[in-house]
Amino acid sequence: MIRYEPLAPPKPAPHEGRFATKVVTFYRNGDKHFKGVTLPVNQRNFRLWDTLLKYLGEKIHLPYGVRYVYSLAGEQITSVAELVDGRAYVCASGQFAKNVPYGRVQHADRPWLNRKPSGGVRGSDRELYQNEPSRRWHEAMDQISNEREPVPALANYVPHNPNVNSILAIESSYVGYAKPKMVLIISNTHRASRASILLNPRTTQSFEQVLRDMTPAIVMSSPPVKQLYTWRTEEPVLSFTQLFRDFKDHDKFIACGLEPLKRTINFSDSSTEADYADGRGRFKGSLSDGAVRERDGRYATMHKRKMNRRAKEKRNGMASSMEVYNADESNSPRSSLDDSPRLPPTKPRRAFGSSDGSDPPVDRRKPYRQAAQSHPRRQEEVPMEVVEPPGKGYNLRPRKHVVRHQEMEVDADDEQQDSRATDGPGPGARERGRKRGIGAPATVEIHGQLRHFLPPSVVDPRSTTRLGLALNKRLKLDWVYGYRGFDHRNNLFVLPSGELLYYVGAVGVLYDKDADRQRHYTGHNEDIQSMAVHPNGTHVATGQLAGQLPEPTPRDIAMCHSAHIRVWEVETLHTHAILGLEFFDAGIACLSFSNENNGEWLLAVEQGTDHTLSVWEWNNDSLLAKSKEYTLHDAASAQMAGTDAVVVGTFHPFDDSIIVTAGRQHLFFWSLVHRKIVRDKKSGNFDSQRPSYVTCLEFSHTGDVITGDSSGNITIWEKDNENVFRSRHCIQHAHERSVFALCMLEDGTLLSGGGLDRRLQAWDSLQGYSSANIERLFTESAGGIRAIVPLNPGSPDGRIILGTTHNHIMEGSLQTKFVYVLQSHCQELWAVAGHPNEQAFATAGYDKYVMLWQADSHKLLWKSEVEKPCVSCAFNSSASVLAVGTTVGRFTVLNAYDGMHITSVQAGSGQLNAVQYSPDGGLLVLGSHDHKIYLYTVLDDGQVYRKAGFLQGHANYVTQLDWSVDGSYLQSVSGNYDLRFWDVTQMRKEKAEAVRDVVWQTQTCALGYPVYGIWPAREKDVDVNSVDRSRTGSLLATGDSLGWLSLYRYPCTSTKAVSHDVKSHSAHVTAVRFLANDSYLVSAGGADAALMQWSIVGTGNQWAREGALS
């Protein structure tokens, strides 16, 4: 009997079934360089699709996490079952990015690319590089010239041993072993003085110390040695590493002191060795020795031909006027620069006029300004190309080291491929430029050096037709953001009208918070440092700091910028009286109106070392009384007080004959008797050790004097039967540190505000100043309490106004919540960026805060904190993201709509002074303090950044950057005012002649042909910190290191350009930016952290017609 058994079911094949494992690869959306994440996936490990998405979000970082998975064809995957074994997929936060070769870059036939494209060169790979560029090098150069995007791997093809001036330099950490080296040091000023010196690379001294030790070995005109240059190529030597590695084949060096380098005539017409030679001193292309000799022979022939022509000219009586000019010792560069004629003095802007803007136009030209407030050049920075100004009666030939390449082109047209371009044409390029069809360059002297700028082939007709027209546009102050509380005190008041009164920079601000309207008193031309309100609230007194003026300065101009007091009307903003012209020395530390005689007297305490007290009858413009020297010298402390020794001075509210002053280690009481001010030495003596500072002062309803000091104590001083103020009660350690503000309310409650502890506390004066057990603690972002003012004096609501040390103003009470009335930055402010489309702008400061402001409503839209201090910022073209550069070389990208953090990238080692997106938003360029310009490829609408390379060639830090309209070129300015142009598509420096007709998307560079007219009218050594062209291209705004904001026509191509100038910032103007449709201009201050918004207004119909045409 045969038994039949059922056959067993077949076993499932591998990777089949419910829990089959599939090995798949996931890529990042839009990133062709992402190597992919290979992952085994099955339904046992990932039962839910969201579980897999969350896991992929931890492995693949996207701005908003992994939300979608697509196939390479763009089809969305929604479950694990749809995944196919061995396939590749794309993870995304949004839509699928098409036409991206996922995974192909990593699997391409490039076996030598075993690292990230943005990584540096490994030391073990250096043996692979040959002196002669390979075939792949030429292929890469052809590819980069045909494509817009830079090739990230281009650094792999750079020939061996690039030096610091190479444009396509690579960062290398390899430092080979160096042996001691014997070098010959040649004096720059006395070329016959030479010395052989043995340099040890393992010395413990710094490079600067070794340079100083070289000084006794040679004869110098301006010791000590500050800089070394190579003898053959005249390149600067910046470190030991460069000397022993990049210049290992050089044994002769030129030693320079404080003077510029004296250039020598070399056969090579290149400015740097890197332009024509590799690290071994051979011409690029690795020519053979015979080829090198043949090429050198051609150069020698050309040079000999030139010398023969000059000898023939000498025989004919046509000697070079340059030799005649240099033969005269009086025409040396030093004498020609030091003896340059100064500009004639001009009338200051209205010094004694109204500030309401209703006065007829007056002359607002800038007076003499002192160069000491600008940023002087460091002694280590030796000027590289100094060209002497031409002398009278000479038709000078150009300096050979400036226009040597142009002479070569004229002498040998068949050698044009070997000629090298310099940064700009020399002073003698005018005639040669005319022969070659090039317009004559514009020449202007900037910081003692002549700069030359080529005009475009077709000159803008506005630059010629408008030269004789007056500037019919002017700046009108529209809004002042914030309040100055970080370094000033006693500067916040509430007027009877309900307006808040305070000052920022040189502007007195009256703010109606209910109507959201500001009025401004602009009668001062220097920084306001003290303020007082008349008891009736009808007049305000403000004292200004003395301006720093050069010597000699005309007396009328010096008087307008001296320290003085202005008394002006609150209702009309008209100046009522000007007191103390040429009376005060440095400034006015304190101001106070008398109270008992209805405010007829005004007290002023001078800021100078004498601290003179003076009382004025301000209605009669006369001096009533004056004290003797108030030096605060005390035998017990043996300390002489400085200019900041007095922080508060006021009349007693119940007795005008009593004056109280306080400050560093003192509390003084004074008596005003018979037009004399005498100190009462019996009053104000501390029972115990005196505090370092008496920081604030207030009066009780009974006439007691209440003081707060730097130790956190509050002391009550009562007048006894002998009319002596003695210490009656002391609240020990009422605050952790300094008590910055005191305020007595109508109900007898004393409010005290601390600086460090940020606490607002209440004390009951009717109960012996016992604690009221009411306390408010403010956040660290709000800052300490600088000023306390009752909002409604006499009202029992208890509402107060607070000014903080972070430049904010807040409103509230001890029973209600405090809200912000005004906000601003509290440290130096250098970064301002206008929104591309809307009336908004972003700011970023040293306080690590980034803010977005609405210009029409003057409101803060959002505020975001970053890790490091900020110095630059820029929107991309779509205004979706905001890039912020910091002081540590790191840039942060924020969402422009809400300020949320997107990403942070470390670009370099130095601070990023300039940040700009390309017009199409595909590239981000950053100018760094380490002399480099970094470029990053922008992906996913500003969400992802990949390093594309960097440009190197500046001898100083990069300060300003501009893109061309097509995004192919860059122009940059460095700290030593060197303008350079760059071809981004080929990652190399470009000649000025090649970009003369390029249209620039923005004009933030302070150098160039369209803006050279801003320089002739400026004093020597005054820096132009910021420049911006209006969106319509008709106006140009500048801000300089002396606090002047200027408005010009654009293009500004006249040496006598007319400008409208205002000075409202107390320190240097760090940034100026036009907003959309050019209705507003925003300016930022440096030390005062002031942020001001200006309306651009015009007069007459002529300007309206011109604006419509332009």
C-alpha positions, 0 to 999 in steps of 0.5 A: 500500500502506497501512502501519499503525504502532502508536499511541504510548502516551498520556503520563501526566497530571501528578502521576501515575506512580511518581515523580509529585510531590505538594504536600501540607501538614503540621500539628502534632498538637493545635496549631490555630495552627500555620500548616503546612508545605507540601512537595513529596513524591515517591518519588524524593526520599523512597524510604523512609517513615522518611526523610520522617518524619525530614525532617518532624521537622526542620521540625515540632518535636514532643517525641518527633519525628514518628512518625506521619502522619494524615489530617484524618479521623484515618486513619494514613498509612504510605507516600508512595503514600497521600499525595494531592496538595493534601491536608493531613495531621497529624504526631504523636508519638502518638495523633491529636488530634481536633476540632482545626480545623487550618489554619482559624485562619490562613485565617479572614476576619481580614486584619489578623492578619498575625503570630503571635497571641502577638506584640506590637503593631506601631508601624505598626498603632497608627493602626488603633486608634480611641478608640471600641471597634469592633463586633468589640471587643464581639463579642470580649468577648461571646465571651470571656465565653462561653468558658473559653479566653482569646482569644489575639488579644484584645490586638488589640482593646484601645483605644489607649494603655493604661497600666501599671495596665490589666489587658489591657495590651499590650506595646509597644516604640513610644516616640513623640517627646517634647518638653520638658514643664513640670510642676507638682510638689506636695508630698505633706505640704505641699500649699501648696508647689509648684514648676514644673519643666521636664523634658527627656526626653533627659536623661542622668540616671536617673528616680531622679536626677531625682526627687532633684533635685526635692527642694530645690524643695519643702518635704517632711517626709521627703525626698528625693522617692522617688515621683511620683503624678498629681494627677488620678488618683493613679497612680504614675509609674514611668519617663520613658516613662510620664510622657511617653507614658501621662501626657502629658495630665497637668501636675500631679504629687504628690511623695512621700518616704518617707511614704505618699501622702495621698489626696484626694477626687475625684469619680471613685470609681475607684482608677485612671484606667484603670478609667474613662478611656482614655489621653486622659482621656475615659470609655470608650465615647468619650462626646461632650463633652455626655455627659461634662458630663452624667455629671460633673453626675450625679457632682457632684449625688451629691457635693453630696447627700452634703455636704448630708447631712453638713452636716445631721449637723453642725448636729444635733451628729453631726459625723464622728468621722473629722474629730475623729480626724484633727484630733488630731495624735497620731493621725497614721499615723506615730505610730499605727504606731510606737507600736503595743504589742508582744506580751508576751514568752512562754516559749521552747520547751524550752531545757534538755530532752531531744531524743528526743521522750519528754518530756512536752509543753512550752510551745513558743510563739515568743519575741521575734524580731528583725525585722532578719533579715526582708526589709525593704521597700525605700525606693523602695516607698511604701505605697499604702493606709495606713489608720489604726487606730481610736482608743478611744471613736470610732465612726469613719467609713471612709476615703473612698479605701478604701470610696468605691465603697460610699458611692456605692452607698448614695447613688445606687442608680441609678448602680451601673453606674458604681461601682468596686470596690477591693481590699477593704472598708474599716474602716467597711464593717461597718455597710454590709455588714450592710445589704447582707447581707454578713458583717463583714470580718476586720481584721488589721494586717500590716506596719503596714497594716490589711488587711480580708478578707471571710468567706464567706456560709456560715462553715465550722463548723470555724472556730467550733467549734474556736476553743477547742480545743487543737492536738493535732497536732504536727510530729516531725522524720522526715528531714534531707536532705543535709549542710552542707558548703558553708560549714562545716568539721570537721562530719563524724564516724563514731561507734563505732556506725558512725553518721555524725554531722553537723549541718544547721541547728539539728539534730544528725543521727546517720545509720545508713547500713546500716539507713537510719535517722536520729536527731536531736538537737533541743536547740538553738534556733539555728544549730549552727556547731561540733561535737566528739566525746568520745574514747570516742564517748559524748558530743557537744559542739555550739555554737550561734550567738547569736540575733538578738533585739529590744531590750528582751528579757527576760533568760530568753528572751535567755539561751535564745537566746544562744551556748552549748555543749551536751554530750549523750549519743549513746545517749539524746540527753539533754542532759548539760551546758549551758556558757557561757550569757551567757559567749559573745558571737557564737558558738562557732567551734571545739570540741575534747575533750582526749585525754590525760585521757580527755576531761575538758576541753572547748576552745571558741574564741569567734567574736566579734572577741576570739576568746577561748579557754576550757577547761571542765570540762564534767562540773562545768559550770565554767570551768577557764581563759580566755585574754585577748583574741585579736585576731590583730593583727599589726604586719607585716600591720597587719590586724585579724581579723574574726569568721571569723579562726579556723577550727580549734582543738584540743588536741594529742593527746599533750599536753593542755597544748598547744592549736593554733589556726589561721585567717587569716594565723596558726598559734598555739600555746598553753600551758595552765599553772596555769589560764592560757592563754598563747601560745607566740610562738616556735612557728608562725612561717612561714619565707616569706610567710604564707598568707592562711588556714590552712584545716585541721590534722591530727596525725601518729603522731609528734605533728607538726602538719600544716597546709593553707593557701589557697595549696595548700601542706601544711606539717609542723611538728615540735617541736625540742629547745627545745619549739618547733614549727618548719616542717620540710617543705613540700609546695608546691602540693599542690593548685591552691588551698585545701586543705580537709581532711587525714586521717592513716590508720593505715598512715601515709598522709596524705590531702588534699582540695582545694576548687577542684581537687576532688582527693583525693591520698595522701602517704606520711609514712614516706617524707618525705611523698612523693607516693604517686602515687594521686589521685582526681578528682571531678566538678563536680556532686560539689563540692570535698572538705570533710571526710575521715573514716576509716569503720573506724578501725584497719582496713586496708581504707582506706574513708573518708567524704567530705563535699563542698562541694555538701552530699553525703556519699560513701563509697569508697576510693582503690582502689574507686569512690566512691558517694553516701551522701546528696545535696542542694542546695548553694545557696538552696532556694525551690522545693518541690512535692508530688506530686499522688498519691504520697508524693514531692516535687520540689525546685529550687534556686539550684544549677540542679538539679531533684530528685525525692525519695521520701518513704517511702524518703528516696531520690533518684529522679532529678536534672536540671540546668537552665540557670538558678537555680530559684525555683519549681516545680509538677506538673500535675494528671496528674503527667506534667510538672513546670514549673520557674520560673527567676530570668531569667523563663524556665520549663522543663518536665521529664518528671516520670517521668525528669526529661528536658527537654521544653521551655523558654519565655521568659515575661517579664523578671523571675524567676518566683516562683510557678508553678501549673497549673490543676486541669484542667491546661489552663492554666499561670499564672506570677507574675513579679517584673515585677509581671505574671501570665502565662498559657499554654495547655497542649497535648498533656498538657503538651508544648506551651505557647502564650501566652494573655496576662497579667494586670497590676495589682499594684504589686509583684512577685507571690509566691503564686498559687492556682487556684479549684476550677473553674479560673475564678478566681485569687488572688495576693499581691504583695511588699507584701502586696496580695491580688487576685482575677482572673477568668481567663475574662474576663482582668480583676480581680475584686472581693473580694465576687464571690469570697467563696464561691469554693472554692480548689484550694490555699491557698498565699497568705499572705493571705485570710480562711481564714488571717488568724489567722496574723498577729496573733501575729507580730512586726512586719516578720516575713515569712511566706514560705510557706503551705500547706493540707493535702490534707484541709483540716484543717491549715495550715503556715507558714514565716517569715523567722526560721526558724520552722515553724508548724502551725495548724488550718484555717481559721485565723480566730481572732486567738488561733490556737493553733499548734505551732512548731519552729525547726530551720532556721538561716535563713528558711523558704522553702517548706512543702508537705504531701504526699499523704494529709497524712502528711508535711510538707516544709520548705526553708531559705534560706541553709542549703539545708536540706531537712527532712521532718516526720511529722504525729503526734497525741495523744488520740482527740479529734483522730482523731474531728475528722479523720474528720469533716473 
